[in-house]
Amino acid sequence: MAGDYAIETHGLTRRFGKFTAVDGIDLRIPKGKIYGFLGPNGSGKSTTIRMLCGLLEPSGGEATVLGHRVPQEAEALRRKLGYMTQSFSLYGDLSTRENLEFMAEVFTLSPAKRKARIQEAAERYFLTQLMSQRAGTMSGGQRQRLALAAATLHSPEMLFLDEPTSAVDPQSRRDFWDRLFELASEGTTILVSTHLMDEAERCHGLAIISKGKLVAEGTPRELMEKTDAQVLEIDAPEPQQAAKLLKQQSYVKSVTQIGTRLHALLDKDARDGAKQLTQLLKGAGLDVEVKEIDANLEDVFVASTGFQSESEAKHAA
């Protein structure tokens, strides 16, 4: 497989009995990039990541990660990987230093390299003043920085992140992503699973997975430009009444309220969508203004995953 890709899969499949969790996924993820996985709960993202880590054997297809076939060469691959789980997985009763020293032993770093790497991690992830603090007493953002420091202590070539910022504040998330871009600029390939659209927009590339299948792939801009829906904004004095009427129309695939306006997705091939909705709503006695707007990434997600409900789309993992 091509040396330009950190990950390359062909027909990657995983079945659990009669249930197909991952269904023939083809991926090519370039080295040194941040690549995002989006998809509803149960879509197959975590199962795909476990196969790429060599933790789960595929039922079909093949995958190469950093030049290693998985799961055949999983043991050699693991030395090159870092993994950060959604929930904090280090030891709460150990200090920051003790957690990092333990992980350095797990990664079999030499005493000299161990000391240098812990010092570097403390400085990079702003842990210097927290080295004696027990991890269990840290804030969410502090624990997140410690977890990332631990996952990268051995300088992995690839980093897997499973919804890494689900429990931290916006400023901590921004700081976290600054560190990720630093790592990517140094050559680390990062695969991140997220349910936050603003995070997904930060990725160099994205894959949207639904029901085990890869349904959309590209840069965030590419996905937004080629979304399979018309996107309309409706300014209505009574948005709830307008939304109720719109949801009754078969060609209207999704309606959600954003502030005082409605955001509607229509079939791509619906003719004169803005004019059609204007006539419909004004015919019902509603004084509205309808205009076509550019799609955002949430629109892409909803359209790509089969126009599920907005509540599912916003909270999908």
C-alpha positions in Angstrom: 0.0 0.0 0.0 1.1 3.6 -0.7 3.6 5.0 1.7 1.9 8.4 1.7 -0.9 7.2 3.9 -0.9 6.5 7.6 -4.0 4.4 7.3 -5.4 2.6 4.3 -8.3 0.1 4.4 -10.1 -1.9 1.7 -13.5 -3.3 2.4 -13.0 -3.3 6.2 -15.8 -5.2 7.8 -16.8 -6.4 11.2 -19.7 -8.6 12.1 -21.0 -9.6 15.5 -23.1 -12.7 14.7 -25.7 -11.6 12.2 -25.2 -7.9 13.0 -22.8 -6.0 10.7 -21.2 -3.2 12.7 -18.7 -2.0 10.0 -19.7 -2.7 6.4 -16.9 -2.5 3.8 -15.2 0.7 4.7 -12.5 2.1 2.4 -10.2 4.8 3.9 -7.1 6.6 3.0 -5.8 8.9 5.7 -2.6 10.9 4.9 0.2 11.1 7.3 0.6 14.1 9.6 -3.1 15.1 9.4 -6.0 15.4 11.8 -8.8 13.2 10.5 -12.2 13.2 12.1 -14.8 10.4 12.5 -18.5 11.5 12.7 -21.5 9.4 13.0 -24.6 8.6 15.1 -24.4 6.4 18.2 -23.9 2.8 17.1 -22.7 3.8 13.6 -19.5 1.8 13.8 -16.9 4.5 14.6 -15.5 2.9 17.8 -15.5 -0.6 16.2 -13.5 0.8 13.3 -11.0 2.4 15.6 -10.6 -0.8 17.6 -9.8 -2.7 14.4 -7.3 -0.1 13.3 -5.5 -0.4 16.7 -5.3 -4.2 16.3 -7.6 -4.7 19.3 -10.4 -6.3 17.2 -10.0 -8.7 14.3 -11.9 -7.8 11.1 -14.5 -10.2 9.7 -13.5 -9.1 6.2 -11.3 -6.7 4.2 -7.9 -5.5 5.1 -6.2 -2.6 6.8 -2.7 -1.2 7.0 -1.7 1.3 9.7 1.8 2.9 9.6 3.0 0.2 7.3 1.7 -2.6 9.5 -1.1 -5.0 8.5 -3.6 -5.4 11.3 -4.3 -7.5 13.2 -1.3 -9.6 11.9 1.3 -7.1 13.0 -0.6 -5.5 15.8 2.1 -6.0 18.4 4.7 -4.0 16.5 2.1 -1.4 15.6 1.1 -0.7 19.2 4.5 0.7 20.0 3.8 3.5 17.5 0.3 4.3 18.8 -1.1 6.6 21.4 -4.7 6.2 22.6 -6.8 8.6 24.7 -10.2 7.4 25.8 -13.4 9.5 26.3 -13.4 8.9 30.1 -10.3 9.7 32.2 -8.4 6.4 32.5 -5.4 7.3 34.6 -5.1 6.8 38.3 -6.9 9.4 40.4 -5.0 8.6 43.6 -1.6 9.1 41.9 0.0 12.5 41.3 0.6 13.9 37.9 4.3 12.9 38.1 3.5 9.4 39.4 1.0 8.8 36.5 3.5 10.0 33.9 6.3 7.9 35.5 4.0 4.8 35.4 3.2 5.4 31.8 6.9 5.9 31.0 7.5 2.4 32.4 4.7 0.9 30.5 6.2 2.4 27.3 9.6 1.0 28.4 11.4 4.4 28.1 15.0 4.4 29.4 15.6 6.3 32.7 17.3 9.2 30.8 14.6 9.4 28.1 11.9 9.0 30.8 13.1 12.1 32.7 13.5 14.2 29.6 10.1 13.2 28.2 8.2 13.9 31.4 9.9 17.3 31.6 8.9 18.1 28.0 5.3 16.9 28.6 5.0 19.0 31.7 6.0 22.1 29.9 4.0 21.4 26.7 0.8 20.6 28.5 1.1 23.2 31.3 1.4 20.6 34.0 4.6 22.0 35.7 2.6 23.5 38.6 0.5 20.3 38.9 3.2 17.6 39.2 2.5 16.9 42.9 -1.3 17.2 42.6 -3.4 14.0 42.6 -5.1 13.4 39.3 -8.5 12.8 41.1 -8.5 16.4 42.4 -7.9 18.0 39.0 -10.5 19.9 36.9 -11.7 18.4 33.6 -9.4 20.5 31.5 -6.4 19.6 33.7 -7.2 15.9 33.5 -7.5 16.2 29.8 -4.1 17.7 29.5 -2.6 15.0 31.7 -4.3 12.3 29.6 -2.9 13.7 26.4 0.6 14.0 28.0 0.4 10.4 29.0 -0.8 9.2 25.5 2.1 11.0 23.8 4.9 10.4 26.3 6.5 7.8 23.9 6.2 10.1 20.9 3.8 8.0 18.9 3.5 8.3 15.2 -0.3 8.0 15.4 -2.7 9.2 18.0 -6.3 7.9 18.5 -8.7 10.1 20.4 -12.2 9.0 21.4 -14.3 12.0 22.0 -11.5 13.6 24.0 -13.2 16.9 24.9 -16.7 15.9 25.8 -16.4 17.0 29.4 -14.4 20.3 29.3 -15.2 23.9 28.8 -14.8 25.8 25.5 -11.5 27.5 26.4 -9.9 24.1 27.4 -11.1 22.6 24.2 -9.5 25.4 22.2 -6.2 25.0 24.1 -6.4 21.2 23.5 -6.8 21.6 19.8 -3.8 24.0 19.7 -1.8 21.2 21.1 -3.2 18.7 18.5 -2.2 21.0 15.7 1.3 21.3 17.1 1.6 17.5 17.2 0.3 17.2 13.6 2.8 19.9 12.4 5.5 17.6 13.9 4.3 14.7 11.9 1.9 12.9 14.2 -1.2 11.5 12.5 -4.4 12.0 14.6 -7.7 10.2 14.3 -10.3 11.8 16.4 -13.9 10.7 17.1 -16.1 13.7 18.0 -19.8 14.7 18.2 -19.0 18.4 18.3 -19.4 20.1 14.9 -17.1 23.0 15.7 -14.4 20.4 16.4 -15.1 18.5 13.2 -14.6 21.7 11.3 -11.1 21.9 12.6 -10.1 18.6 11.1 -8.1 18.4 7.9 -10.4 15.6 6.7 -13.6 13.9 7.8 -15.4 10.6 7.4 -19.1 10.4 8.2 -20.2 6.9 9.1 -23.8 5.7 9.3 -25.1 2.2 10.0 -21.6 0.8 9.5 -21.1 2.4 6.1 -18.9 5.3 5.0 -21.5 7.8 3.7 -19.4 11.0 3.1 -15.8 11.9 3.1 -13.7 15.0 2.3 -12.5 18.2 3.9 -15.1 20.1 5.9 -15.3 22.7 3.1 -15.8 20.1 0.4 -18.5 18.4 2.4 -20.4 21.6 3.0 -20.1 22.6 -0.7 -21.5 19.3 -2.0 -24.1 18.5 0.6 -27.0 16.5 -0.7 -29.8 19.0 0.3 -31.1 22.5 -0.2 -30.6 24.6 2.9 -33.2 27.3 3.6 -33.5 29.9 6.4 -37.0 31.0 7.3 -37.7 34.2 9.3 -41.2 33.8 10.7 -43.0 35.7 13.5 -44.4 32.4 14.8 -41.6 29.9 14.2 -43.3 27.0 16.0 -46.4 27.2 13.9 -44.3 27.4 10.7 -42.2 24.5 11.8 -45.2 22.3 12.4 -46.5 23.0 8.9 -43.1 22.4 7.3 -42.7 19.0 9.0 -45.9 17.9 7.3 -44.4 18.3 3.8 -42.7 15.2 2.4 -40.1 17.2 0.5 -39.0 18.9 3.8 -36.5 16.5 5.3 -35.5 18.4 8.4 -36.5 21.5 10.3 -34.9 23.0 13.4 -35.1 26.3 15.2 -32.0 28.4 15.6 -32.8 31.5 17.7 -35.8 33.2 16.1 -35.3 31.6 12.7 -36.0 28.2 11.2 -33.4 26.1 9.4 -34.8 23.7 6.9 -33.3 21.0 4.6 -35.1 20.0 1.4 -34.6 17.3 -1.1 -31.7 18.3 -3.4 -34.0 18.0 -6.5 -36.9 20.0 -5.0 -37.7 22.8 -7.5 -37.6 26.4 -6.4 -37.4 25.5 -2.7 -37.4 29.0 -1.4 -40.4 30.0 -3.5 -42.3 26.8 -2.7 -41.9 27.3 1.1 -42.8 31.0 0.8 -46.0 30.2 -1.0 -46.8 27.4 1.5 -46.3 29.5 4.6 -47.9 32.7 3.3 -50.8 30.7 2.1 -51.3 29.6 5.8 -51.4 33.3 6.8 -47.8 33.5 8.0 -45.7 36.5 7.1 -42.3 35.0 6.4 -39.1 35.6 4.6 -37.3 32.6 3.1 -33.8 32.5 1.6 -31.4 29.8 0.5 -28.1 29.7 2.5 -24.9 27.8 2.5 -24.8 24.5 4.3 -23.0 24.1 7.6 -21.4 20.9 8.8 -24.4 20.0 10.9 -26.5 20.1 7.7 -24.0 17.8 6.1 -24.2 15.4 9.0 -28.0 15.3 9.0 -28.3 14.9 5.3 -25.6 12.2 5.1 -27.0 10.1 7.9 -30.4 9.9 6.5 -32.2 13.0 7.8 -32.5 11.7 11.3 -34.0 14.0 14.0 -32.1 17.1 15.0 -31.8 15.9 18.6 -30.1 12.7 17.4 -27.8 14.7 15.0 -26.7 17.1 17.7 -25.9 14.4 20.2 -24.5 11.7 17.9 -21.1 10.4 18.7 
